[in-house]
């Protein structure tokens, strides 16, 4: 008997969805920063064994969209409801509910198993955790509730075992040696974007998109040329920094992470281009994989 299914993770921004997925998959697939809207795409992480295949799906944090890019991000969340075999609803301790009532009602009326993970309990005490469990039992009576700490790996094995129990019988959906549905270029783009999210403030990280134009995988060296797109000239100046120092830091840190990820030497060239209003341009969003 072989089991397989989609385990889709949803929740508000910054509750730890990407940390959870990386921990359950055992690879750094989703980028993680302490800024909201770090995850823009729906990213699959695939765990294989002889008897099962779990397809975890990380999704953008739920927000009220302000421009077309965010509309696309919320469409990824909607799609996560449509093909889930198991839904993981992740909340942070002390949180009261989703920023979007319609999504919350969908979870409440779900016909599939819902695991509510109460995350970041390492930042709380036993009494408050028990109160929170009671609060969520009332809000979502059909969900199974698990207090966890994704960062500290607390209670994750219990979650993993429960997922295997709940998986439907099915042949695998993907080849057994596949780790994700995304391309190498996608991971390059995300790794560069992660560094930008970490080092720049205000609107810069949210105005940026990365496009890898060249990815040449040689025997001993991977050569990469990526373009960082911003919406305004002023942002370009900030991104490059005085004598190019700021951009150089992004490049160096991204290169080191990519060498770990690909287990090979990497030569990374970065350029910055102004691409006005790309976040509201349907054609461009499609090119960047958003629709």
Secondary structure, DSSP 8 states (H G I E B T S, - for coil): --EEEEEEEEEBTTSSHHHHHHHHHTS--S---SSTT---S-EEEEEE-SSEEEEEEE---B----SHHHHHHHHHHHHHHHS-SEEEEEEETT----S-HHHHHHHHT-SSEEEEEEE-GGGS-HHHHHHHHHHHHHH-TTSEEEE-BTTTTBTHHHHHHHHHHH--B---SS-TT--BSS-HHHHHHHHHHHHHHHH--TTHHHH-EEEEEEEEE-SSEEEEEEEEEESSHHHHHHHH-GGGHHHHHHHHHHHHHHHHHHTSEEEEEEEEEE-TTGGG-HHHHHHTT--
